[in-house]
């Protein structure tokens, strides 16, 4: 009787083990693998992850002001290039930046992919020192002209190319003939396609924008590069007359500097390594 009881126990244990294994085995006969991350689909998915942003950018403001996502680790960088490199090198799980900037980065070649686009957008404008109301007014007149004749749309189409290094500012020989006190413009040194310094010259959409404006007002223009977080202070200290640095309008900035009419609605996207 004792041997029969032990045999029944062994059979029971074997059945239980078989049931457990059956639950663990998929239809292909192999143990089911842990689910792999397919990417992020919303800000909620970023909880518990590190997110790279440009310091002072739309992304930085968005995550810093959003109290519902307190478990997101924000890592701040000086430029979009540094931000992208951080994601590529696994220094950050993902990044959030301007969608147009991402379009020009040949992301697939770098093993990156856009996970999702954030809702809404931010109005981007050229900023001026509050004492330069006349210059700001002239810029608004200039904007009306290049919007109505299609010049601004053509510029965005051209500078949104994936091969941004092959895009050039059209020749403007008239710039060399302009005399008088130059318009000092603060911009970012490494923010393609808006402004960047290549082959010892300034180029990019905002550089072209301000060169066209200089022709409009008949004054030469001079560019200086700064970190994004420095731009507003540069205007206030009168080291620049205008700032063209993909600068979006916020109430805090509007209390300090004078903004032109918006010329661009900044959309932002979350990106990470392709899975």
SVG drawing of the C-alpha trace seen along z (x, -y; Angstrom):
<svg xmlns="http://www.w3.org/2000/svg" viewBox="-2 -104 38 106">
<polyline fill="none" stroke="black" stroke-width="0.4" points="0.0,0.0 2.8,-2.3 4.5,-1.8 1.1,-2.4 0.6,-5.6 4.1,-6.9 3.5,-6.0 0.2,-8.0 2.0,-11.0 4.7,-10.8 2.1,-10.7 0.4,-13.8 3.6,-15.7 4.4,-14.8 0.9,-16.0 1.3,-19.3 4.7,-19.8 3.3,-19.1 0.5,-21.6 3.0,-24.3 5.2,-23.7 2.2,-23.7 1.4,-27.2 5.0,-28.3 5.3,-26.8 3.9,-28.6 2.3,-27.0 5.8,-26.6 7.0,-24.4 9.5,-26.8 9.3,-28.8 7.7,-32.2 10.3,-35.0 9.8,-38.2 8.1,-41.0 10.5,-43.4 10.1,-47.1 8.4,-48.2 9.1,-51.9 7.3,-54.6 3.8,-55.7 3.0,-58.6 4.5,-60.7 3.1,-58.2 5.5,-55.6 8.5,-57.8 7.9,-57.3 10.9,-55.8 13.1,-56.6 15.8,-59.2 14.8,-61.7 17.3,-64.0 16.3,-67.6 18.0,-70.8 18.3,-73.0 15.6,-75.7 13.9,-74.3 10.2,-73.5 10.8,-69.9 12.6,-71.1 9.7,-73.5 7.1,-70.8 8.5,-68.1 9.6,-70.5 6.1,-72.1 4.2,-68.8 3.9,-67.6 2.1,-64.5 5.4,-63.0 7.6,-63.5 9.4,-60.1 10.9,-61.2 14.6,-61.9 15.4,-64.9 18.9,-65.1 19.7,-68.6 22.1,-69.2 23.4,-72.4 22.4,-71.5 20.3,-69.0 23.5,-67.3 24.6,-66.5 21.0,-65.3 20.9,-62.9 24.4,-61.6 23.3,-60.9 20.5,-58.7 22.8,-56.9 25.3,-56.2 22.7,-55.1 23.4,-58.0 19.6,-58.6 16.7,-56.2 15.1,-58.7 15.0,-62.3 12.4,-65.0 13.2,-67.8 11.9,-69.7 10.4,-67.4 11.9,-69.4 15.3,-69.0 14.8,-65.2 13.7,-65.1 17.1,-66.4 19.2,-63.9 19.0,-60.8 17.8,-58.9 17.6,-55.5 21.3,-55.6 22.0,-56.3 19.7,-53.5 17.1,-56.0 13.3,-56.2 10.5,-58.5 8.3,-56.9 5.4,-59.5 4.7,-63.1 3.6,-65.3 0.3,-67.1 0.1,-70.8 2.9,-73.1 4.8,-76.3 4.9,-79.6 8.5,-80.5 9.4,-84.1 12.4,-86.4 13.1,-88.3 14.2,-91.8 15.4,-94.0 12.3,-96.0 14.0,-99.2 14.1,-98.0 10.3,-98.4 11.0,-100.0 13.2,-97.1 10.6,-94.6 7.9,-96.4 10.0,-96.3 10.5,-92.6 6.8,-92.1 6.3,-94.0 9.0,-91.7 7.2,-88.6 4.0,-89.7 5.8,-90.0 7.6,-86.7 4.5,-84.8 2.3,-86.3 4.8,-85.8 5.6,-82.1 9.2,-82.8 8.9,-81.5 7.1,-78.3 9.8,-77.7 12.5,-78.1 11.0,-75.6 10.5,-73.1 14.2,-73.5 15.7,-73.4 13.6,-70.4 15.6,-68.2 17.1,-65.0 20.4,-66.0 20.6,-69.4 24.4,-69.6 23.7,-69.9 21.3,-72.8 22.6,-76.3 21.4,-79.8 20.8,-81.4 23.4,-83.9 22.6,-87.4 25.4,-89.6 23.5,-92.7 24.5,-91.9 28.0,-93.1 26.8,-96.5 24.9,-97.2 26.4,-100.0 25.8,-101.3 25.6,-99.8 25.0,-96.0 22.1,-94.2 23.7,-92.0 21.9,-88.6 22.3,-86.0 21.7,-82.5 22.7,-78.9 25.9,-77.5 24.8,-73.9 21.0,-73.7 20.5,-72.4 18.5,-73.1 17.7,-76.5 21.3,-77.7 24.7,-76.1 28.3,-76.9 29.9,-74.9 33.0,-75.5 33.7,-78.8 30.3,-80.3 26.9,-80.6 24.0,-78.8 20.6,-77.5 17.0,-78.7 17.1,-81.4 20.4,-82.7 18.8,-83.0 15.8,-84.6 17.8,-87.3 19.9,-87.9 16.8,-88.5 15.6,-90.8 18.8,-92.8 18.2,-93.4 14.6,-94.4 15.8,-97.2 19.0,-98.0 21.4,-97.2 24.2,-94.6 23.8,-91.7 26.3,-90.0 25.8,-86.6 27.2,-85.4 26.6,-81.9 25.4,-81.2 24.0,-78.5 20.2,-78.3 19.9,-79.2 22.0,-82.4 19.9,-83.9 17.5,-86.0 20.2,-87.5 22.2,-88.4 19.4,-90.5 18.9,-92.2 22.5,-93.1 22.4,-94.7 25.0,-92.3 22.5,-91.6 19.7,-93.5 17.8,-90.4 17.7,-86.7 16.9,-84.1 17.4,-80.8 14.2,-78.7 13.0,-80.7 9.4,-80.0 7.2,-82.5 6.4,-82.0 4.8,-84.4 8.1,-84.7 10.1,-85.5 7.5,-87.9 7.9,-89.9 11.6,-90.4 12.0,-90.7 9.9,-91.8 8.7,-89.1 7.9,-89.4 4.8,-87.7 5.4,-84.0 6.9,-82.5 6.9,-78.9 4.9,-76.4 7.3,-74.2 6.2,-70.5 8.1,-68.1 8.7,-64.4 10.0,-61.7 12.7,-59.4 14.8,-56.5 16.9,-53.7 14.9,-51.7 13.7,-48.4"/>
</svg>
